[in-house]
Amino acid sequence: MFIDESIKEKAKIYFNFKHKHMGHALGMEFEHVSKNKIVATMPVNEHSVQPFGVLHGGASVALAETLCSVGGWFQLEGMDKTVVGVEINANHIRPVKMGGKVTGTAKPVHLGRKIQVWECELRDERDKLVCTSRCTLAVVNR
């Protein structure tokens, strides 16, 4: 996993949280962590498919919001603030069958003091676009 030098200390905090979260439940694995790009993969398995054996749209949105929120959190100085999702949309472009994997890449669009906007693309193992999402985050006190 690549972690940008400028956020290594904060990354240690994130990756050593004592509690489990949705990312763990869905098998998300981070590959790249920097202020301008967050990348993680997620398997398409019994935890992330809908009854018809393809990637559940909610699992796609969970990956997108996780990446955007983690990216937004890494933008903040100190530990007295965090980010929370205010709005997210997603366009589901193509299905991914059970046994596959998706890779999500989130990048900032706007980084304000109170509001951040991020975009996220999910791609399959053939680099085909699966889902595109935009997430608005509010910066709040912890």
C-alpha positions as CSV (number, residue, x, y, z in Angstrom):
1,M,0.0,0.0,0.0
2,F,1.2,3.5,-0.9
3,I,0.8,6.1,1.8
4,D,1.9,9.7,1.1
5,E,4.7,10.8,3.4
6,S,2.8,14.0,4.4
7,I,-0.1,12.0,6.0
8,K,1.8,8.9,7.4
9,E,1.2,9.8,11.0
10,K,-2.5,10.3,10.5
11,A,-2.7,7.1,8.4
12,K,-1.3,5.2,11.4
13,I,-4.2,6.5,13.5
14,Y,-6.8,5.5,10.8
15,F,-5.4,2.1,10.1
16,N,-5.1,1.3,13.9
17,F,-8.7,2.2,15.0
18,K,-9.7,-0.4,17.5
19,H,-13.3,-0.9,16.2
20,K,-14.4,-2.6,13.1
21,H,-16.5,-0.7,10.5
22,M,-18.4,-1.3,7.2
23,G,-15.1,-1.3,5.2
24,H,-14.0,-4.4,7.1
25,A,-17.4,-6.1,6.7
26,L,-17.3,-5.6,2.9
27,G,-13.6,-6.6,2.6
28,M,-12.3,-3.2,1.4
29,E,-8.5,-3.0,1.1
30,F,-6.7,0.3,0.6
31,E,-4.0,0.5,-2.1
32,H,-3.2,4.2,-2.3
33,V,-3.6,6.9,0.3
34,S,-2.7,10.5,-0.4
35,K,-4.4,13.9,-0.1
36,N,-5.4,14.0,-3.7
37,K,-6.3,10.3,-4.3
38,I,-7.6,7.4,-2.3
39,V,-7.8,3.9,-3.9
40,A,-9.2,0.7,-2.5
41,T,-10.5,-2.6,-3.8
42,M,-13.6,-4.6,-2.7
43,P,-14.4,-8.2,-3.6
44,V,-17.7,-9.0,-5.2
45,N,-18.8,-11.9,-2.9
46,E,-21.6,-13.0,-0.7
47,H,-21.3,-9.9,1.4
48,S,-21.6,-7.4,-1.5
49,V,-24.0,-8.9,-4.0
50,Q,-27.7,-8.6,-4.5
51,P,-29.9,-11.7,-4.7
52,F,-29.2,-12.1,-8.4
53,G,-25.5,-12.6,-7.9
54,V,-24.2,-9.2,-9.1
55,L,-22.7,-6.3,-7.2
56,H,-25.3,-4.6,-5.0
57,G,-25.7,-0.9,-5.7
58,G,-25.6,-0.2,-2.0
59,A,-22.2,-1.9,-1.7
60,S,-20.9,0.3,-4.5
61,V,-22.2,3.4,-2.7
62,A,-20.7,2.1,0.6
63,L,-17.3,1.8,-1.1
64,A,-17.6,5.2,-2.7
65,E,-18.6,7.0,0.5
66,T,-15.9,5.2,2.5
67,L,-13.2,6.4,0.0
68,C,-14.6,10.0,-0.1
69,S,-15.0,10.2,3.6
70,V,-11.5,8.8,4.4
71,G,-10.1,11.2,1.8
72,G,-11.9,14.1,3.3
73,W,-10.7,13.2,6.8
74,F,-7.1,13.2,5.6
75,Q,-7.5,16.8,4.4
76,L,-8.2,17.9,8.0
77,E,-5.5,19.2,10.3
78,G,-5.6,17.7,13.8
79,M,-8.1,15.4,15.4
80,D,-10.8,17.9,16.6
81,K,-12.8,17.7,13.3
82,T,-14.2,15.0,11.1
83,V,-16.3,14.7,7.9
84,V,-19.7,13.3,7.5
85,G,-21.6,12.5,4.3
86,V,-24.3,15.1,3.4
87,E,-25.3,13.8,0.0
88,I,-24.2,11.1,-2.3
89,N,-25.3,10.0,-5.8
90,A,-24.3,7.1,-7.9
91,N,-24.8,6.0,-11.5
92,H,-24.5,2.3,-11.8
93,I,-23.1,1.6,-15.3
94,R,-22.5,-2.1,-15.6
95,P,-22.9,-5.2,-13.4
96,V,-20.0,-7.2,-11.8
97,K,-20.7,-10.9,-11.2
98,M,-19.9,-12.7,-7.9
99,G,-16.2,-13.6,-7.8
100,G,-15.1,-10.3,-9.3
101,K,-13.5,-7.3,-7.7
102,V,-14.0,-3.6,-8.0
103,T,-11.4,-0.8,-7.5
104,G,-12.6,2.6,-6.3
105,T,-10.7,5.8,-6.9
106,A,-11.8,9.0,-5.1
107,K,-10.5,12.5,-5.8
108,P,-11.4,15.8,-4.4
109,V,-13.4,18.3,-6.5
110,H,-13.7,21.1,-3.8
111,L,-12.0,21.4,-0.5
112,G,-13.7,24.1,1.6
113,R,-13.5,24.9,5.3
114,K,-17.1,23.6,5.8
115,I,-17.9,21.6,2.7
116,Q,-15.9,19.1,0.6
117,V,-17.0,17.6,-2.7
118,W,-15.4,14.3,-3.9
119,E,-15.9,12.2,-7.0
120,C,-15.3,8.4,-7.1
121,E,-15.1,5.9,-9.9
122,L,-15.5,2.2,-9.5
123,R,-13.9,0.0,-12.1
124,D,-13.9,-3.8,-12.7
125,E,-10.9,-6.0,-13.2
126,R,-11.0,-5.1,-17.0
127,D,-10.8,-1.4,-16.1
128,K,-14.4,-0.9,-17.3
129,L,-16.4,1.7,-15.5
130,V,-18.9,0.1,-13.1
131,C,-20.1,3.1,-11.1
132,T,-19.5,6.8,-10.9
133,S,-20.4,8.7,-7.7
134,R,-20.2,12.2,-6.2
135,C,-20.2,12.8,-2.5
136,T,-20.7,16.0,-0.5
137,L,-19.1,16.0,2.9
138,A,-19.6,18.4,5.8
139,V,-16.7,19.3,8.1
140,V,-17.9,19.0,11.7
141,N,-16.5,19.1,15.2
142,R,-15.9,15.7,16.8
